[in-house]
């Protein structure tokens, strides 16, 4: 059954939001927010939210906790064109929305790929976020900074840059690649919960980057390496099972 999407205000225009239903009502306070990664493939932006919306439905049903996902700018029906700083601003707006309906609980961020790295950055200075799970996430965006033109080409190919002549200033647009530091952000997560899941055969983000995130966070961070898995962990049942188990262990009250 196709996901149902609504809208919330975003910094660059409306953001498409999918709120998973919990029947008859959420049993536990708090909100889980799922963050997609960088779409891959021709015109993949149009369907990037489908799989993560299905996962939101599953996690809501299993956990009894309100669960949602939103498309960052340029993805799905969300307005705007991709920029990393823009996605960061969008995520903060989504956290604001989640915190407002958390029923006295906190927000848990779950991110895939770049979405996981941004989740770390968003959580680092926001006490409303009680925990972060990142799957296949990079420890830095240094390689993106070195290959900004290639990132733009990939973004156009995927359909997350839609406007001719965007970005008008490539140097300013790519500044966020060097300004956002997921590894340093991971060090600010404890004593809140942190789960890092990575595929042993990830050929996009080396597993060493997952280890760097956990090492930066120190005691209490959990690293789970999925044997034989690549970067696309959203469709890996073992990774999803690890995530579901971690969420089940998270307390409902304040951190």
SULKARA-V680943 format. One record per residue. N is the residue number from 1. RES is the residue in one small letter. PHI is phi as a letter, one per 40 degrees, with the letter a starting at -180 (none if undefined). NEAR is the number of other ideal C-beta (glycine too) atoms within 12 Angstrom. Layout:
N_RES_PHI_NEAR ; N_RES_PHI_NEAR
This chain:
1_x_none_8 ; 2_x_c_11 ; 3_x_c_30 ; 4_x_c_21 ; 5_x_b_26 ; 6_x_b_21 ; 7_x_b_22 ; 8_x_b_30 ; 9_x_c_20 ; 10_x_b_31 ; 11_x_c_24 ; 12_x_b_26 ; 13_x_h_22 ; 14_x_c_22 ; 15_x_b_41 ; 16_x_c_37 ; 17_x_b_37 ; 18_x_b_37 ; 19_x_b_30 ; 20_x_c_32 ; 21_x_c_22 ; 22_x_b_27 ; 23_x_b_11 ; 24_x_c_7 ; 25_x_a_13 ; 26_x_d_27 ; 27_x_c_18 ; 28_x_b_28 ; 29_x_c_28 ; 30_x_h_37 ; 31_x_b_45 ; 32_x_b_51 ; 33_x_b_56 ; 34_x_c_50 ; 35_x_b_51 ; 36_x_c_52 ; 37_x_c_42 ; 38_x_c_41 ; 39_x_c_37 ; 40_x_b_27 ; 41_x_h_16 ; 42_x_c_14 ; 43_x_f_18 ; 44_x_c_26 ; 45_x_d_35 ; 46_x_c_21 ; 47_x_b_24 ; 48_x_c_40 ; 49_x_c_39 ; 50_x_c_29 ; 51_x_c_28 ; 52_x_c_45 ; 53_x_c_36 ; 54_x_c_26 ; 55_x_c_41 ; 56_x_d_42 ; 57_x_c_29 ; 58_x_c_27 ; 59_x_c_38 ; 60_x_c_33 ; 61_x_c_20 ; 62_x_c_24 ; 63_x_c_33 ; 64_x_g_26 ; 65_x_b_38 ; 66_x_d_40 ; 67_x_b_41 ; 68_x_a_46 ; 69_x_a_51 ; 70_x_b_46 ; 71_x_c_46 ; 72_x_c_52 ; 73_x_d_38 ; 74_x_g_40 ; 75_x_b_45 ; 76_x_f_37 ; 77_x_c_31 ; 78_x_c_41 ; 79_x_c_26 ; 80_x_g_33 ; 81_x_b_32 ; 82_x_c_43 ; 83_x_a_40 ; 84_x_c_41 ; 85_x_c_29 ; 86_x_c_35 ; 87_x_c_46 ; 88_x_c_41 ; 89_x_c_27 ; 90_x_c_42 ; 91_x_c_45 ; 92_x_c_33 ; 93_x_c_31 ; 94_x_c_47 ; 95_x_c_39 ; 96_x_d_26 ; 97_x_c_28 ; 98_x_c_42 ; 99_x_c_30 ; 100_x_c_18 ; 101_x_b_27 ; 102_x_c_31 ; 103_x_f_23 ; 104_x_g_19 ; 105_x_c_31 ; 106_x_b_35 ; 107_x_b_43 ; 108_x_b_48 ; 109_x_b_51 ; 110_x_b_54 ; 111_x_b_51 ; 112_x_b_44 ; 113_x_f_40 ; 114_x_d_46 ; 115_x_c_44 ; 116_x_c_46 ; 117_x_c_48 ; 118_x_c_45 ; 119_x_c_51 ; 120_x_c_52 ; 121_x_c_44 ; 122_x_c_41 ; 123_x_c_44 ; 124_x_d_30 ; 125_x_b_17 ; 126_x_b_30 ; 127_x_c_19 ; 128_x_c_30 ; 129_x_c_43 ; 130_x_c_36 ; 131_x_a_43 ; 132_x_b_53 ; 133_x_b_49 ; 134_x_b_53 ; 135_x_b_51 ; 136_x_g_47 ; 137_x_c_50 ; 138_x_c_45 ; 139_x_c_36 ; 140_x_a_31 ; 141_x_b_38 ; 142_x_c_22 ; 143_x_c_21 ; 144_x_c_34 ; 145_x_c_24 ; 146_x_c_14 ; 147_x_b_17 ; 148_x_d_27 ; 149_x_c_17 ; 150_x_c_17 ; 151_x_c_29 ; 152_x_c_29 ; 153_x_c_15 ; 154_x_c_25 ; 155_x_c_40 ; 156_x_c_26 ; 157_x_c_21 ; 158_x_c_29 ; 159_x_g_27 ; 160_x_c_43 ; 161_x_b_30 ; 162_x_b_24 ; 163_x_c_20 ; 164_x_c_9 ; 165_x_g_13 ; 166_x_c_23 ; 167_x_c_28 ; 168_x_c_14 ; 169_x_b_13 ; 170_x_c_22 ; 171_x_c_14 ; 172_x_c_18 ; 173_x_c_28 ; 174_x_c_29 ; 175_x_c_21 ; 176_x_c_28 ; 177_x_c_33 ; 178_x_c_20 ; 179_x_c_22 ; 180_x_c_35 ; 181_x_b_27 ; 182_x_d_45 ; 183_x_c_31 ; 184_x_c_22 ; 185_x_c_39 ; 186_x_d_39 ; 187_x_c_27 ; 188_x_c_27 ; 189_x_c_41 ; 190_x_d_23 ; 191_x_c_15 ; 192_x_c_33 ; 193_x_c_29 ; 194_x_b_44 ; 195_x_b_41 ; 196_x_b_49 ; 197_x_b_44 ; 198_x_a_45 ; 199_x_c_34 ; 200_x_c_26 ; 201_x_b_20 ; 202_x_c_30 ; 203_x_c_14 ; 204_x_b_26 ; 205_x_b_41 ; 206_x_d_24 ; 207_x_c_31 ; 208_x_c_20 ; 209_x_c_35 ; 210_x_c_42 ; 211_x_c_23 ; 212_x_c_31 ; 213_x_c_45 ; 214_x_c_34 ; 215_x_c_19 ; 216_x_c_28 ; 217_x_c_35 ; 218_x_g_17 ; 219_x_d_13 ; 220_x_h_19 ; 221_x_c_32 ; 222_x_b_29 ; 223_x_b_31 ; 224_x_b_32 ; 225_x_b_28 ; 226_x_c_30 ; 227_x_c_16 ; 228_x_g_15 ; 229_x_c_30 ; 230_x_c_25 ; 231_x_c_33 ; 232_x_c_31 ; 233_x_c_45 ; 234_x_d_40 ; 235_x_c_21 ; 236_x_c_30 ; 237_x_c_15 ; 238_x_c_23 ; 239_x_c_37 ; 240_x_c_32 ; 241_x_c_21 ; 242_x_c_28 ; 243_x_c_44 ; 244_x_c_28 ; 245_x_c_20 ; 246_x_c_31 ; 247_x_c_38 ; 248_x_c_22 ; 249_x_c_17 ; 250_x_c_36 ; 251_x_c_19 ; 252_x_c_27 ; 253_x_c_14 ; 254_x_c_16 ; 255_x_c_24
